[in-house]
Amino acid sequence: METSITKVHQHLDRILKYLNPLLPLANCHMVEFFTENHWEKLLPKNLIQTIDKWDLNSAVEKFWTYASEPKKNNNCELSKWIHKAQNHSLSVNNDYCISVEELEQHLQCWGGSVLPEIKITEFMTSKKSYEKQWRAIAKKITNGNEELFIDNKQCNIHRFATSFITNKTNVAKIMKEAFPEHYENDYKVLLTGLHTCGNLGPDSLRIFSSQTSTTALFNVPCCYHLLTEKVDADLFDVFQRDYGCGTSEHGFPMSEYLRGYNLGRNARMLAAQSLDRVLHYRQLPDKSLLYRALFQIIVKTHLPKSNLKDGKLKKIASKCDNFTQYFKMADKVLSLGLFDRLPDSYLTDVSNDLHCQWKQIVMFNLLRLCLAQVIESVVLLDRLLYLLENGYRKSYIVKLFDPVMSPRCHSIVAVR
């Protein structure tokens, strides 16, 4: 146990030493890209000088190449940036971050057995999920052949129960209410969560830790930006306050080792993005990032005290062919009255070099995206460390999915 905890401590220390100086970059607002001069203030000068030598197409192509081939061109500043981030991201290490095959080997060593694989051929709609269609679509694989999954001993094996989940939720009670015919029996619960949003993930770990009826845990996280940190107290809405989120245990950090450490909401939001998917599909950011950042220059200059609500500006960029159209539409939506007051020459000055501005937005977005998996690694290791600190030595991070198909590809697995 001490060996595992020490190794996780050392891993976290290495990541945080790298990440801490870059948290201002992770927590910046792209809206303020030009008004706060993010390009010059938040990136290393030698990296800026390297990228400035290339046009947009060359810079992007080099990014795809370096990010896809970890050992290529390590002397280039762009390559160094990408690979340093990759080297501080969580990967299978055969110790506390393991593969599915290694998990199966552990289960067998602990006296368990791996049941035949169940194959799901379709997903259910919300309506169908309440019509108990599980047995109709589930198949199991036996000796390479598919057959319907039928349990003759218990045909009604799937029931729904709705409950607001907190770290105090009594899982055994919910089970007994859903299966009253077994009310007097003791339950051994595998607490499973696929893409547990925000604090539901940490609360699931706390339920596992505190309730002996939950003998195993399988949890895949999601929506890190909805985790609560101490620094988020002012962001709670009425619903969250009514359920005690302002006074209960926070979603991050969980471990004693990281007590008092904060990532920040924008950093957590960044952690939910997928570099693997961007690389696979070669996705560039939407032009809305550029238009909104240029629009901010105008607003800050002429309405410095205004507090714009970005929600009202969502999706308008897709209706615009250029920045002038975007400015006109945004000005109308927000009823600012700026478009008709400003001369055409002013718009020209603001967007005098759209090609260079767009290049900076694109590359800044890609460089910042390299930190996503680093930040996610901190969150995952913190949860693993919480379990180890509480004495659950059979705890692992398991890489489950193809990160292109399912960016949240890691699960927290623990056995009591």
Sine and cosine of phi, psi and omega as CSV:
sin_phi,cos_phi,sin_psi,cos_psi,sin_omega,cos_omega
0.00,0.00,-0.76,0.65,-0.01,-1.00
-0.87,0.49,-0.59,0.80,0.02,-1.00
-0.89,0.46,-0.70,0.71,-0.01,-1.00
-0.90,0.43,-0.71,0.71,0.00,-1.00
-0.88,0.47,-0.69,0.73,0.01,-1.00
-0.87,0.49,-0.67,0.74,0.00,-1.00
-0.91,0.42,-0.64,0.77,0.05,-1.00
-0.92,0.39,-0.64,0.77,0.08,-1.00
-0.84,0.55,-0.75,0.66,-0.03,-1.00
-0.89,0.45,-0.64,0.77,0.02,-1.00
-0.91,0.42,-0.72,0.69,0.03,-1.00
-0.88,0.47,-0.66,0.75,0.01,-1.00
-0.86,0.51,-0.69,0.73,0.01,-1.00
-0.89,0.45,-0.69,0.72,-0.02,-1.00
-0.91,0.42,-0.73,0.69,-0.08,-1.00
-0.93,0.37,-0.56,0.83,0.08,-1.00
-0.87,0.49,-0.60,0.80,0.05,-1.00
-0.97,0.23,-0.68,0.74,-0.16,-0.99
-0.98,0.21,-0.62,0.78,-0.14,-0.99
-0.79,0.61,-0.72,0.70,0.03,-1.00
-0.91,0.40,-0.29,0.96,-0.05,-1.00
-0.98,-0.18,0.02,1.00,0.00,-1.00
-0.89,0.46,-0.57,0.82,0.11,-0.99
-0.85,0.52,-0.59,0.81,0.07,-1.00
-0.92,0.39,-0.70,0.72,-0.02,-1.00
-0.91,0.41,-0.50,0.86,-0.09,-1.00
-0.99,-0.17,0.08,1.00,-0.02,-1.00
-0.95,0.32,0.33,-0.94,0.07,-1.00
-0.98,-0.21,0.82,-0.58,0.01,-1.00
-0.90,0.43,-0.42,0.91,0.06,-1.00
-0.84,0.54,-0.55,0.83,-0.07,-1.00
-0.99,-0.11,0.36,0.93,-0.10,-1.00
-0.82,0.57,-0.72,0.69,-0.03,-1.00
-1.00,0.03,-0.65,0.76,-0.07,-1.00
-0.91,0.41,-0.48,0.88,0.03,-1.00
-0.96,-0.28,0.06,1.00,0.07,-1.00
0.83,0.56,0.78,0.62,-0.03,-1.00
-0.85,0.52,-0.61,0.79,-0.07,-1.00
-0.85,0.53,-0.71,0.70,-0.05,-1.00
-0.99,0.13,-0.56,0.83,-0.14,-0.99
-1.00,0.05,-0.49,0.87,-0.18,-0.98
-0.95,-0.31,-0.10,1.00,0.00,-1.00
-0.90,-0.43,0.52,-0.85,0.05,-1.00
-0.88,0.47,0.62,-0.79,-0.06,-1.00
-0.89,0.46,-0.62,0.78,-0.01,-1.00
-0.92,0.38,-0.51,0.86,0.07,-1.00
-0.94,0.33,-0.66,0.75,0.05,-1.00
-0.88,0.48,-0.71,0.70,-0.02,-1.00
-0.88,0.47,-0.60,0.80,0.03,-1.00
-0.92,0.40,-0.74,0.68,-0.05,-1.00
-0.93,0.37,-0.56,0.83,-0.01,-1.00
-0.88,0.47,-0.35,0.94,-0.01,-1.00
-0.96,0.26,-0.31,0.95,-0.10,-0.99
-0.95,-0.32,0.43,-0.90,0.18,-0.98
-0.99,0.16,0.09,-1.00,-0.10,-1.00
-0.86,0.51,-0.74,0.67,-0.05,-1.00
-0.88,0.48,-0.67,0.74,0.01,-1.00
-0.91,0.41,-0.68,0.73,-0.01,-1.00
-0.89,0.46,-0.70,0.72,-0.01,-1.00
-0.91,0.42,-0.69,0.72,0.00,-1.00
-0.89,0.46,-0.63,0.77,0.05,-1.00
-0.91,0.42,-0.61,0.79,0.04,-1.00
-0.88,0.48,-0.75,0.67,0.02,-1.00
-0.84,0.55,-0.70,0.72,-0.06,-1.00
-0.91,0.42,-0.77,0.64,-0.06,-1.00
-0.91,0.40,-0.61,0.79,-0.03,-1.00
-0.95,0.31,-0.44,0.90,-0.03,-1.00
-1.00,0.01,-0.35,0.94,-0.03,-1.00
-0.81,-0.59,1.00,-0.01,-0.14,-0.99
-0.83,0.56,-0.46,0.89,-0.11,-0.99
-0.98,-0.21,0.19,0.98,-0.09,-1.00
-0.99,-0.16,0.69,-0.72,0.11,-0.99
0.80,0.60,0.82,0.57,-0.05,-1.00
-0.95,0.31,-0.18,0.98,0.00,-1.00
-1.00,0.08,-0.20,0.98,0.02,-1.00
-0.98,0.19,0.66,-0.75,-0.03,-1.00
-0.88,0.47,-0.60,0.80,0.04,-1.00
-0.91,0.41,-0.68,0.73,0.03,-1.00
-0.88,0.47,-0.68,0.73,0.01,-1.00
-0.87,0.49,-0.68,0.73,0.00,-1.00
-0.87,0.50,-0.75,0.66,-0.04,-1.00
-0.90,0.44,-0.75,0.67,-0.10,-0.99
-0.95,0.31,-0.51,0.86,0.05,-1.00
-0.91,0.41,-0.64,0.77,0.07,-1.00
-0.91,0.42,-0.69,0.72,0.01,-1.00
-0.88,0.47,-0.60,0.80,-0.01,-1.00
-0.94,0.33,-0.25,0.97,0.04,-1.00
-0.95,-0.31,0.28,0.96,0.07,-1.00
-0.98,-0.19,0.50,-0.87,-0.04,-1.00
-0.91,0.40,0.70,-0.72,0.07,-1.00
-0.61,-0.79,0.30,-0.95,0.01,-1.00
-0.87,0.49,0.84,-0.55,-0.05,-1.00
-0.84,-0.54,0.12,0.99,0.04,-1.00
0.89,0.45,0.24,0.97,-0.01,-1.00
-0.88,-0.47,-0.98,0.20,0.03,-1.00
-0.92,-0.40,-0.14,0.99,0.17,-0.98
-0.90,-0.44,0.94,-0.34,-0.19,-0.98
-0.82,-0.57,0.19,-0.98,0.04,-1.00
-1.00,0.01,0.18,-0.98,0.06,-1.00
-0.87,0.49,-0.65,0.76,-0.01,-1.00
-0.89,0.46,-0.65,0.76,0.03,-1.00
-0.93,0.38,-0.59,0.81,0.07,-1.00
-0.88,0.47,-0.69,0.72,0.02,-1.00
-0.88,0.48,-0.62,0.78,0.04,-1.00
-0.90,0.43,-0.65,0.76,0.04,-1.00
-0.89,0.46,-0.70,0.72,-0.01,-1.00
-0.87,0.50,-0.64,0.77,0.02,-1.00
-0.93,0.38,-0.61,0.79,0.04,-1.00
-0.92,0.40,-0.49,0.87,0.01,-1.00
-0.99,0.12,0.04,1.00,0.04,-1.00
0.99,-0.12,0.10,0.99,0.02,-1.00
-1.00,-0.03,0.06,-1.00,0.05,-1.00
-0.70,-0.71,0.51,-0.86,0.00,-1.00
-1.00,-0.07,0.90,-0.44,-0.05,-1.00
-0.96,0.28,0.30,-0.95,0.04,-1.00
-0.83,0.56,0.60,-0.80,-0.01,-1.00
-0.89,0.46,0.66,-0.75,0.09,-1.00
-0.98,-0.21,0.78,-0.62,-0.03,-1.00
-0.95,-0.31,0.80,-0.59,0.03,-1.00
-0.98,-0.22,0.85,-0.53,-0.11,-0.99
-1.00,-0.03,-0.20,0.98,0.02,-1.00
-0.37,-0.93,0.35,-0.94,0.08,-1.00
-0.98,-0.17,0.50,-0.87,-0.03,-1.00
-1.00,-0.04,0.55,-0.84,0.18,-0.98
-0.97,0.26,0.23,-0.97,0.02,-1.00
-0.86,0.51,-0.63,0.78,0.00,-1.00
-0.90,0.43,-0.75,0.67,-0.04,-1.00
-0.91,0.41,-0.50,0.87,-0.04,-1.00
-0.90,0.44,-0.41,0.91,0.03,-1.00
-1.00,-0.01,0.03,1.00,0.04,-1.00
-0.96,-0.27,0.33,0.94,0.17,-0.99
0.80,0.61,0.81,0.59,-0.03,-1.00
-0.99,-0.12,0.12,0.99,-0.10,-1.00
-0.81,0.58,-0.75,0.66,-0.10,-0.99
-0.93,0.37,-0.38,0.93,-0.02,-1.00
-0.97,0.23,-0.44,0.90,-0.08,-1.00
-0.95,-0.32,-0.22,0.98,-0.05,-1.00
-1.00,0.08,0.69,-0.72,0.07,-1.00
-0.76,-0.65,0.50,-0.86,0.08,-1.00
-0.92,-0.39,0.42,-0.91,-0.02,-1.00
-0.98,-0.22,0.87,-0.48,0.02,-1.00
-0.80,-0.60,0.88,-0.47,-0.01,-1.00
0.79,0.62,0.63,0.78,0.05,-1.00
0.99,0.12,-0.03,1.00,-0.02,-1.00
-0.94,-0.35,0.56,-0.83,0.03,-1.00
-1.00,-0.03,0.62,-0.78,0.12,-0.99
-0.50,-0.87,0.41,-0.91,-0.01,-1.00
-0.87,0.49,0.61,-0.79,-0.01,-1.00
-1.00,0.00,0.97,-0.26,-0.04,-1.00
-0.79,-0.61,0.78,-0.63,0.05,-1.00
-0.95,-0.31,0.97,-0.23,-0.06,-1.00
-0.92,0.40,-0.43,0.90,-0.04,-1.00
-0.96,0.27,-0.54,0.84,-0.06,-1.00
-0.51,-0.86,0.99,-0.16,-0.05,-1.00
-0.97,0.24,-0.55,0.83,-0.04,-1.00
-1.00,-0.08,0.97,0.23,-0.11,-0.99
-0.98,-0.19,0.02,1.00,-0.13,-0.99
-0.75,-0.67,0.92,-0.39,0.02,-1.00
-0.72,-0.69,0.50,-0.86,-0.02,-1.00
-0.98,-0.19,0.58,-0.82,0.14,-0.99
-0.62,-0.79,0.72,-0.69,-0.03,-1.00
-0.97,-0.26,0.77,-0.64,-0.01,-1.00
-0.42,-0.91,0.59,-0.81,0.13,-0.99
-0.98,0.18,0.89,-0.46,-0.14,-0.99
-1.00,-0.03,0.80,-0.60,0.17,-0.98
-0.79,-0.61,0.01,-1.00,0.01,-1.00
-0.95,0.31,-0.09,1.00,0.04,-1.00
-0.97,-0.22,-0.02,1.00,-0.04,-1.00
-0.88,0.48,0.75,-0.66,0.01,-1.00
-1.00,0.03,0.99,-0.16,-0.07,-1.00
-0.91,0.41,-0.65,0.76,-0.01,-1.00
-0.87,0.48,-0.62,0.79,0.01,-1.00
-0.90,0.43,-0.67,0.74,0.04,-1.00
-0.88,0.47,-0.68,0.73,0.02,-1.00
-0.87,0.49,-0.71,0.71,-0.04,-1.00
-0.92,0.39,-0.56,0.83,0.04,-1.00
-0.95,0.33,-0.54,0.84,0.02,-1.00
-0.97,0.23,-0.49,0.87,0.01,-1.00
-0.83,-0.55,0.94,0.33,-0.09,-1.00
-0.89,0.46,-0.42,0.91,0.01,-1.00
-0.92,0.39,-0.26,0.97,0.03,-1.00
-0.90,-0.43,0.43,0.90,-0.14,-0.99
-0.86,0.51,-0.57,0.82,-0.07,-1.00
-0.99,0.14,-0.16,0.99,-0.06,-1.00
-0.99,0.13,0.45,-0.89,0.14,-0.99
-0.99,0.13,0.63,-0.78,-0.03,-1.00
-0.96,-0.28,0.60,-0.80,0.22,-0.98
-0.89,-0.46,0.93,-0.36,-0.18,-0.98
-0.96,-0.27,0.75,-0.66,0.25,-0.97
-1.00,-0.05,0.95,-0.31,-0.05,-1.00
-0.99,0.11,0.95,-0.31,-0.13,-0.99
-0.92,-0.39,0.69,-0.72,0.08,-1.00
-0.62,-0.78,0.88,-0.48,0.04,-1.00
-0.97,-0.22,0.92,-0.39,-0.04,-1.00
0.87,0.49,0.87,0.50,0.04,-1.00
-0.96,0.28,0.87,-0.49,-0.17,-0.99
-0.98,0.20,0.73,-0.68,0.12,-0.99
0.81,0.59,-0.81,-0.58,-0.07,-1.00
-0.96,0.27,-0.14,0.99,0.03,-1.00
-0.89,0.46,-0.54,0.84,0.05,-1.00
-0.90,0.43,-0.84,0.55,0.05,-1.00
-0.86,0.51,-0.63,0.78,0.01,-1.00
-0.90,0.43,-0.56,0.83,0.06,-1.00
-0.90,0.43,-0.66,0.75,0.05,-1.00
-0.90,0.43,-0.61,0.79,0.00,-1.00
-0.94,0.34,-0.57,0.82,0.08,-1.00
-0.89,0.45,-0.72,0.69,0.03,-1.00
-0.85,0.53,-0.68,0.73,-0.07,-1.00
-0.93,0.36,-0.55,0.84,-0.16,-0.99
-0.98,-0.18,-0.26,0.97,-0.09,-1.00
-0.88,-0.48,0.90,-0.44,-0.10,-1.00
-0.93,0.38,-0.29,0.96,0.03,-1.00
-0.94,0.35,-0.40,0.92,0.05,-1.00
-1.00,0.01,0.98,-0.21,-0.11,-0.99
-1.00,-0.07,-0.17,0.99,0.04,-1.00
-0.47,-0.88,0.43,-0.90,-0.06,-1.00
-0.75,-0.66,0.69,-0.72,0.10,-0.99
-0.65,-0.76,0.94,-0.33,-0.16,-0.99
-0.68,-0.74,0.83,-0.55,0.10,-1.00
-0.95,-0.32,0.86,-0.50,-0.08,-1.00
-0.99,0.16,0.15,-0.99,0.05,-1.00
-0.28,-0.96,0.26,-0.97,0.15,-0.99
0.77,0.63,0.87,0.49,-0.02,-1.00
-0.88,0.47,-0.47,0.88,-0.02,-1.00
-0.91,0.41,-0.33,0.94,0.03,-1.00
-1.00,-0.03,0.01,1.00,0.18,-0.98
-0.90,0.43,0.46,-0.89,0.08,-1.00
-0.97,-0.23,0.68,-0.73,0.16,-0.99
-0.85,-0.52,0.28,-0.96,0.00,-1.00
-0.84,0.54,-0.55,0.84,-0.03,-1.00
-0.96,0.27,-0.11,0.99,-0.06,-1.00
-1.00,-0.09,0.10,0.99,-0.14,-0.99
-0.80,0.60,-0.60,0.80,-0.04,-1.00
-0.97,0.25,-0.15,0.99,-0.05,-1.00
-1.00,-0.06,-0.15,0.99,-0.04,-1.00
-0.90,0.43,0.68,-0.73,0.09,-1.00
-1.00,0.00,0.04,-1.00,-0.06,-1.00
-0.87,0.50,-0.66,0.75,-0.02,-1.00
-0.87,0.50,-0.72,0.70,-0.01,-1.00
-0.90,0.43,-0.67,0.75,0.00,-1.00
-0.91,0.42,-0.62,0.78,0.00,-1.00
-0.89,0.45,-0.48,0.88,0.01,-1.00
-1.00,-0.09,0.18,0.98,0.15,-0.99
0.99,0.11,0.27,0.96,-0.03,-1.00
-0.90,0.44,-0.45,0.89,-0.03,-1.00
-0.95,0.31,-0.35,0.94,-0.05,-1.00
-0.89,-0.45,-0.23,0.97,-0.05,-1.00
-0.99,0.15,0.02,-1.00,0.01,-1.00
-0.91,0.42,0.62,-0.79,-0.06,-1.00
-0.99,0.15,0.33,-0.95,0.00,-1.00
-0.97,0.26,-0.43,0.90,0.05,-1.00
-0.51,-0.86,0.67,-0.74,-0.12,0.99
-0.99,0.14,0.32,-0.95,0.07,-1.00
-0.99,-0.15,-0.59,0.81,-0.12,-0.99
-0.98,0.21,0.46,-0.89,0.10,-1.00
-0.91,0.41,-0.55,0.84,-0.07,-1.00
-0.88,0.47,-0.56,0.83,-0.03,-1.00
-0.97,-0.23,0.21,0.98,-0.01,-1.00
-0.81,0.58,0.76,-0.65,-0.01,-1.00
1.00,-0.02,-0.16,0.99,0.00,-1.00
-1.00,0.07,0.62,-0.78,0.02,-1.00
-0.77,-0.63,0.62,-0.78,0.09,-1.00
-1.00,-0.07,-0.73,0.69,-0.09,-1.00
0.96,-0.27,0.53,-0.85,-0.13,-0.99
-0.90,0.43,-0.69,0.72,-0.02,-1.00
-0.91,0.41,-0.57,0.82,0.07,-1.00
-0.91,0.41,-0.66,0.75,0.03,-1.00
-0.92,0.39,-0.59,0.81,0.06,-1.00
-0.91,0.42,-0.64,0.77,0.05,-1.00
-0.88,0.47,-0.60,0.80,-0.04,-1.00
-0.88,0.47,-0.38,0.92,-0.01,-1.00
-1.00,0.09,-0.08,1.00,0.03,-1.00
-1.00,0.09,0.32,-0.95,-0.13,-0.99
-0.85,-0.53,0.95,-0.31,0.10,-0.99
-0.92,0.40,-0.60,0.80,0.00,-1.00
-0.86,0.51,-0.68,0.73,-0.01,-1.00
-0.93,0.36,-0.66,0.75,0.03,-1.00
-0.87,0.49,-0.68,0.73,0.02,-1.00
-0.90,0.43,-0.70,0.71,-0.06,-1.00
-0.88,0.47,-0.71,0.70,-0.05,-1.00
-1.00,-0.10,-0.03,1.00,-0.02,-1.00
0.78,0.62,0.82,0.57,-0.07,-1.00
-1.00,0.06,0.75,-0.67,0.13,-0.99
-0.97,-0.22,0.41,-0.91,0.00,-1.00
-0.89,0.46,0.35,-0.94,0.00,-1.00
-0.97,0.26,0.52,-0.85,0.02,-1.00
-0.88,0.48,-0.28,0.96,0.01,-1.00
-0.87,0.49,-0.51,0.86,0.04,-1.00
-0.88,0.48,-0.68,0.74,0.01,-1.00
-0.92,0.39,-0.76,0.66,-0.06,-1.00
-0.89,0.46,-0.67,0.74,-0.03,-1.00
-0.92,0.39,-0.62,0.78,0.01,-1.00
-0.92,0.39,-0.61,0.79,0.07,-1.00
-0.93,0.37,-0.64,0.77,0.04,-1.00
-0.88,0.48,-0.56,0.83,0.01,-1.00
-0.90,0.43,-0.55,0.84,0.04,-1.00
-0.87,0.50,-0.71,0.71,-0.03,-1.00
-0.91,0.41,-0.71,0.71,-0.04,-1.00
-0.90,0.44,-0.72,0.70,-0.03,-1.00
-0.91,0.42,-0.51,0.86,-0.02,-1.00
-0.97,0.26,-0.68,0.73,-0.14,-0.99
-0.97,-0.25,-0.37,0.93,0.03,-1.00
-0.72,-0.70,0.90,0.44,-0.14,-0.99
-0.88,0.48,-0.39,0.92,-0.04,-1.00
-0.99,-0.12,0.02,1.00,-0.04,-1.00
-0.96,0.27,0.50,-0.86,0.03,-1.00
-0.85,-0.53,1.00,-0.01,-0.10,-0.99
-0.96,0.28,0.57,-0.82,0.10,-1.00
-0.99,-0.16,0.96,-0.29,-0.08,-1.00
-0.88,0.47,-0.44,0.90,-0.03,-1.00
-0.83,0.55,-0.53,0.85,-0.02,-1.00
-0.95,0.30,-0.29,0.96,-0.06,-1.00
-0.99,-0.17,0.00,1.00,-0.01,-1.00
-0.91,0.42,0.66,-0.75,0.12,-0.99
0.97,0.26,-0.01,1.00,0.01,-1.00
-0.98,0.18,-0.41,0.91,-0.01,-1.00
-0.89,0.46,-0.55,0.83,-0.01,-1.00
-0.92,0.40,-0.28,0.96,-0.01,-1.00
-1.00,-0.10,0.04,1.00,-0.11,-0.99
-0.88,-0.48,0.63,-0.78,0.03,-1.00
-1.00,-0.03,-0.30,0.95,-0.03,-1.00
-0.42,-0.91,0.08,-1.00,-0.07,-1.00
-0.93,0.36,-0.57,0.82,0.01,-1.00
-0.85,0.52,-0.70,0.71,0.05,-1.00
-0.89,0.45,-0.64,0.77,0.01,-1.00
-0.89,0.45,-0.73,0.69,-0.01,-1.00
-0.87,0.50,-0.70,0.71,0.00,-1.00
-0.88,0.48,-0.70,0.71,-0.04,-1.00
-0.94,0.34,-0.69,0.73,0.01,-1.00
-0.89,0.45,-0.65,0.76,0.02,-1.00
-0.88,0.48,-0.63,0.77,0.02,-1.00
-0.94,0.34,-0.69,0.72,-0.01,-1.00
-0.87,0.50,-0.64,0.77,-0.07,-1.00
-1.00,-0.06,-0.06,1.00,0.03,-1.00
0.82,0.57,0.74,0.67,-0.04,-1.00
-1.00,0.03,-0.48,0.88,0.00,-1.00
0.95,0.31,0.42,0.91,-0.04,-1.00
-1.00,0.00,-0.55,0.83,-0.16,-0.99
-0.86,0.50,-0.70,0.72,-0.04,-1.00
-0.98,0.21,-0.32,0.95,-0.03,-1.00
-0.99,0.11,-0.43,0.90,-0.11,-0.99
-0.99,-0.11,0.64,-0.77,0.01,-1.00
-0.95,0.30,0.36,-0.93,0.02,-1.00
-0.86,0.50,-0.55,0.84,-0.02,-1.00
-0.89,0.45,-0.49,0.87,0.01,-1.00
-0.92,0.40,-0.67,0.74,0.04,-1.00
-0.89,0.46,-0.59,0.80,0.03,-1.00
-0.90,0.44,-0.65,0.76,0.01,-1.00
-0.91,0.41,-0.65,0.76,-0.03,-1.00
-0.90,0.43,-0.67,0.74,-0.05,-1.00
-0.93,-0.37,0.73,0.69,-0.11,-0.99
-0.95,0.30,-0.30,0.95,0.00,-1.00
-0.60,-0.80,0.92,0.39,-0.08,-1.00
-0.85,0.52,-0.57,0.82,-0.03,-1.00
-0.90,0.45,-0.71,0.70,0.02,-1.00
-0.93,0.37,-0.65,0.76,0.00,-1.00
-0.89,0.45,-0.66,0.75,0.01,-1.00
-0.92,0.40,-0.64,0.77,0.04,-1.00
-0.87,0.50,-0.70,0.71,0.00,-1.00
-0.90,0.43,-0.67,0.74,0.02,-1.00
-0.88,0.48,-0.73,0.69,-0.04,-1.00
-0.88,0.47,-0.78,0.62,-0.07,-1.00
-0.93,0.36,-0.62,0.78,0.04,-1.00
-0.88,0.48,-0.68,0.73,0.01,-1.00
-0.88,0.47,-0.68,0.74,0.00,-1.00
-0.94,0.35,-0.66,0.75,0.01,-1.00
-0.90,0.44,-0.66,0.75,0.02,-1.00
-0.92,0.40,-0.59,0.81,-0.01,-1.00
-0.88,0.47,-0.43,0.90,0.03,-1.00
-0.87,0.49,-0.38,0.92,-0.02,-1.00
-0.99,0.12,-0.19,0.98,-0.12,-0.99
-0.84,0.54,-0.78,0.62,-0.05,-1.00
-0.95,0.31,-0.40,0.92,0.08,-1.00
-0.92,0.40,-0.73,0.68,-0.01,-1.00
-0.91,0.40,-0.66,0.75,0.04,-1.00
-0.87,0.49,-0.59,0.81,0.01,-1.00
-0.88,0.48,-0.61,0.79,0.03,-1.00
-0.89,0.45,-0.70,0.72,-0.01,-1.00
-0.89,0.46,-0.72,0.70,-0.03,-1.00
-0.92,0.39,-0.69,0.72,0.00,-1.00
-0.92,0.39,-0.55,0.84,0.08,-1.00
-0.89,0.46,-0.66,0.75,0.01,-1.00
-0.94,0.35,-0.65,0.76,0.06,-1.00
-0.89,0.47,-0.68,0.73,-0.03,-1.00
-0.90,0.43,-0.60,0.80,0.07,-1.00
-0.84,0.55,-0.71,0.71,0.01,-1.00
-0.91,0.41,-0.68,0.74,0.01,-1.00
-0.91,0.42,-0.64,0.77,0.02,-1.00
-0.89,0.46,-0.49,0.87,-0.01,-1.00
-1.00,-0.03,0.21,0.98,0.16,-0.99
1.00,-0.05,0.13,0.99,-0.04,-1.00
-1.00,-0.07,1.00,0.04,-0.10,-1.00
-0.95,0.31,-0.38,0.92,0.04,-1.00
-1.00,0.03,0.88,0.48,-0.04,-1.00
-0.79,-0.61,0.70,-0.71,-0.07,-1.00
-0.54,-0.84,0.38,-0.93,0.28,-0.96
-0.99,-0.14,0.80,-0.60,-0.07,-1.00
-0.88,-0.48,0.82,-0.58,0.08,-1.00
-0.99,0.16,0.91,-0.42,-0.15,-0.99
-0.98,-0.19,-0.74,0.67,-0.27,-0.96
-0.90,-0.44,0.25,-0.97,0.18,-0.98
-0.94,0.34,0.88,-0.48,-0.08,-1.00
-0.91,0.41,-0.30,0.95,0.08,-1.00
-0.96,0.30,-0.69,0.72,0.00,-1.00
-0.97,0.25,-0.64,0.77,-0.04,-1.00
-0.67,-0.75,1.00,-0.01,-0.10,-1.00
-0.82,0.57,-0.56,0.83,0.10,-0.99
-0.99,0.11,0.99,0.15,-0.22,-0.98
-0.98,-0.19,-0.01,1.00,-0.01,-1.00
-0.96,-0.28,0.55,-0.84,0.09,-1.00
-0.83,-0.56,0.44,-0.90,0.16,-0.99
-0.99,-0.13,0.85,-0.52,-0.02,-1.00
-0.86,-0.52,0.72,-0.69,0.02,-1.00
-0.56,-0.83,0.56,-0.83,0.06,-1.00
-0.81,-0.59,0.77,-0.64,-0.05,-1.00
-0.93,0.37,0.00,0.00,0.00,0.00
